[in-house]
Amino acid sequence: MAGAAPRIFHCPSCGGPCGNARSRVCEFCEGPLLPMGTPDPRHSVRCSACSALVSAGASFCPQCGDPLAQQQAATAEHECPGCQAEGNRSMMVTWRLMPTPQRLEGHAVHGCRRCGGVWVDRETFDVMVQSAVDQGVGDGRSVGVHRRELTMQGKVTYRACPGCGHTMNRRNFARISGVIVDECRNHGTFFDAGELEDVLGFVRSGGLLLARRRETEALERERQRATTPQPTTTGSLLSTPVDPMSGMTNQVLLAEVDLGVAFVRWAGRWIRNMFR
């Protein structure tokens, strides 16, 4: 049985492919290959094609080989929502995504060098998700979809939207991805460091197909539950009429009446015996 195919990395200088994980020099340009660790977000850029975090100074993304987006000279007009919620101040930096035939000037993505967070407006995020769908290789089967495991650890922090200042909603992207993002329905989405990569990886691996399948199955179960007659059990408390004044079932009321009658009879006999 054949083993797994070696993962292909790309030279950050020329973009050439490299399948040898131990290689330290590019066989095409003889330039050094940077180690595949997590780059420092304070000195990194994001790939415009796969959104991987790449060390500053690289000309090509080591993950996919595409040219890197270029930083604009001006900073963004708003602070980082993640740092602001923690009581810190950090202005975000604007990066231009690689131009497309539909938008020659490219798309803007705002990144924070302090925490690695990313703010993406709605239009840009829709384009990135659609691109990930087009690049997708997954068939929507659960075993092949890349998802995060949800945990209850850590402090839950609600962030303010940099566009309107209102508190953003926290949601599990596509309900099953395991990536909790902060979303303003009118302006955009904020991703903590690493979340944007995980969301796009989820989409590329067929996550949206799996989410649609799960939703269709849930709707079908609800439809069957609504059209299937529910069995009734004779004498069940759920099917027993309820007295509107007391809120108790008629069976309980009858039992209490019988008990009261028995008590009165016993008390009457006790009083008669006392005065004999």
C-alpha positions in Angstrom: 0.0 0.0 0.0 1.4 3.4 -1.1 2.2 5.9 1.6 0.8 9.4 1.9 2.1 11.8 -0.8 4.8 14.2 0.6 3.6 17.7 1.4 4.7 20.3 -1.1 6.2 23.6 0.2 7.2 26.5 -1.9 10.3 28.7 -1.8 9.6 32.1 -0.3 12.0 33.7 -2.7 11.0 32.3 -6.1 7.9 30.2 -5.4 9.5 27.0 -6.6 8.0 23.7 -5.2 9.9 21.6 -2.7 8.8 18.2 -1.5 11.7 17.4 0.8 10.9 18.5 4.3 14.6 18.3 5.3 15.8 20.6 2.5 17.1 23.9 3.6 18.0 25.3 0.2 15.8 25.9 -2.9 16.9 23.7 -5.8 15.8 26.4 -8.3 17.2 29.6 -6.9 19.5 28.2 -4.2 17.9 30.6 -1.7 17.3 29.6 1.9 14.0 27.9 2.8 12.4 29.3 6.0 11.4 26.9 8.7 7.7 26.0 8.7 6.8 27.3 12.2 4.1 29.7 13.1 5.3 33.2 12.1 5.4 36.0 14.5 2.1 38.0 13.8 3.9 41.3 14.6 6.2 40.7 11.7 4.2 38.7 9.2 1.9 39.0 6.2 -1.1 37.0 5.0 -1.2 35.2 1.7 -3.9 36.6 -0.5 -4.7 33.2 -2.0 -4.8 30.8 1.1 -4.6 33.4 3.9 -1.7 31.6 5.6 0.4 33.7 8.0 3.9 34.1 6.4 7.0 35.7 7.8 7.7 39.2 6.5 10.2 39.5 3.7 9.0 36.4 1.7 7.9 37.1 -1.9 5.9 33.9 -2.3 3.7 31.9 0.1 5.4 28.7 1.4 2.0 27.0 1.7 0.5 27.5 -1.8 3.3 29.3 -3.8 1.2 32.4 -4.8 2.6 35.9 -4.7 2.0 37.6 -1.4 -0.3 40.6 -0.9 1.3 44.0 -0.6 0.8 46.3 2.4 -0.7 49.6 1.7 1.2 52.7 2.9 -1.7 53.9 5.0 -2.9 52.1 8.1 -6.6 51.2 8.6 -8.9 53.8 10.0 -9.9 51.7 13.0 -8.4 49.8 15.9 -8.2 46.1 16.3 -11.4 44.8 17.9 -9.5 42.0 19.7 -7.0 44.2 21.4 -9.6 46.9 22.2 -11.7 44.4 24.1 -8.7 43.5 26.2 -8.0 47.1 27.1 -5.2 47.6 24.6 -4.9 49.9 21.6 -3.5 48.7 18.3 -4.3 50.2 14.9 -4.8 47.7 12.2 -2.8 47.6 9.0 -4.4 47.4 5.6 -3.2 44.7 3.1 -4.3 44.5 -0.6 -5.3 41.1 -1.8 -4.1 40.1 -5.2 -6.1 41.8 -8.0 -8.7 39.9 -10.0 -10.2 40.5 -13.4 -13.4 41.5 -11.6 -11.7 43.9 -9.2 -8.4 45.2 -10.6 -7.5 47.2 -7.5 -7.8 44.1 -5.3 -9.6 43.6 -2.0 -8.6 45.1 1.4 -8.0 42.9 4.5 -7.1 44.5 7.8 -4.6 42.8 10.1 -3.3 43.5 13.6 0.5 43.1 14.1 0.0 42.9 17.9 -2.3 39.9 18.2 -2.5 38.5 14.7 -6.3 39.2 14.4 -7.9 39.9 11.0 -10.9 42.0 10.1 -12.5 41.2 6.8 -15.5 43.1 5.4 -18.5 41.1 4.1 -17.8 41.5 0.4 -14.2 40.4 0.7 -15.0 37.5 2.9 -17.7 36.3 0.4 -15.0 36.4 -2.3 -12.5 34.4 -0.2 -15.1 31.8 0.7 -16.2 31.4 -2.9 -12.5 31.0 -3.9 -12.0 28.3 -1.2 -15.1 26.5 -2.6 -13.7 26.6 -6.1 -10.4 25.2 -4.8 -12.2 22.6 -2.7 -11.2 19.0 -2.9 -13.5 17.5 -0.3 -16.7 15.6 -1.0 -18.5 16.7 2.2 -17.9 13.5 4.1 -17.4 14.0 7.8 -14.1 12.1 8.1 -12.4 14.4 5.5 -13.6 17.7 6.8 -11.1 19.8 8.8 -12.9 21.0 11.9 -11.9 22.4 15.3 -12.9 20.7 18.5 -15.0 23.1 20.5 -14.0 23.6 24.1 -15.5 25.5 27.0 -12.1 26.7 28.3 -11.1 30.3 28.2 -12.8 33.6 28.8 -15.6 34.6 26.5 -15.1 38.1 25.2 -17.5 40.1 23.1 -16.0 42.5 20.7 -17.3 45.8 19.2 -17.7 46.1 15.5 -15.2 48.6 14.1 -17.8 49.8 11.6 -20.8 50.6 13.9 -19.5 50.1 17.4 -22.2 47.6 18.3 -21.4 44.3 20.0 -20.8 41.6 17.4 -22.4 38.2 17.5 -20.3 35.1 18.3 -21.2 32.2 16.1 -19.8 28.8 15.1 -19.0 29.3 11.4 -21.4 27.1 9.4 -22.5 25.6 12.7 -20.2 22.7 12.6 -16.7 24.1 11.8 -15.8 24.6 15.5 -14.4 28.0 14.7 -16.1 30.7 16.8 -15.9 34.0 15.0 -17.2 37.5 15.8 -19.6 38.8 13.2 -21.4 42.0 12.4 -24.1 41.2 9.8 -23.8 44.7 8.3 -20.1 45.2 8.2 -17.9 42.1 8.5 -16.2 39.5 10.5 -13.2 39.5 13.0 -11.0 36.4 13.2 -8.5 35.7 16.0 -5.0 34.6 14.9 -5.3 31.3 13.0 -9.1 31.3 12.7 -9.3 32.6 9.1 -6.9 29.9 8.0 -9.1 27.3 9.8 -12.3 28.6 8.3 -10.9 28.5 4.7 -9.4 25.1 5.3 -12.8 23.9 6.5 -14.4 25.2 3.3 -11.7 23.7 1.0 -12.1 20.3 2.7 -15.9 20.2 1.9 -17.2 21.7 5.1 -20.0 23.7 3.5 -21.2 20.5 1.7 -21.3 18.7 5.0 -23.1 21.6 6.7 -25.7 21.7 4.0 -26.2 17.9 4.3 -26.6 18.1 8.1 -29.1 20.9 7.7 -31.1 19.0 5.1 -31.2 15.9 7.4 -32.3 18.0 10.3 -35.2 19.6 8.3 -36.2 16.1 7.1 -36.3 14.8 10.7 -38.5 17.8 11.7 -40.8 17.2 8.8 -41.2 13.6 9.7 -41.8 14.4 13.3 -44.5 16.9 12.4 -46.4 14.6 10.0 -46.1 11.4 12.2 -49.0 10.9 14.7 -47.8 10.8 18.3 -48.9 7.6 20.2 -51.2 8.2 23.2 -51.1 6.1 26.4 -54.3 5.4 28.3 -54.1 6.8 31.8 -50.9 8.8 31.1 -50.6 12.0 33.0 -49.6 13.7 29.7 -53.0 12.8 28.2 -55.1 13.4 31.3 -57.3 16.5 31.4 -56.0 19.3 33.6 -58.1 21.4 36.0 -57.8 25.0 34.9 -58.1 26.4 38.4 -55.6 24.2 40.3 -53.3 23.2 37.4 -53.6 19.6 38.6 -54.9 16.6 36.6 -58.4 15.4 37.3 -57.0 12.1 38.6 -55.0 13.8 41.2 -58.0 16.0 42.3 -60.2 12.9 42.6 -57.6 11.2 44.7 -57.4 14.2 47.1 -61.2 14.3 47.4 -61.3 10.6 48.4 -58.6 11.2 51.0 -60.5 14.2 52.4 -63.7 12.2 52.7 -61.9 9.4 54.5 -60.3 11.8 57.0 -63.7 13.4 57.8 -65.2 10.0 58.5 -62.3 9.0 60.8 -62.5 12.3 62.7 -66.3 11.9 63.2 -65.8 8.4 64.7 -63.0 9.7 66.9 -65.2 12.6 68.3 -68.2 10.2 69.0 -65.9 7.8 70.9 -64.6 10.7 73.0 -68.1 11.7 74.3 -69.5 8.2 74.9 
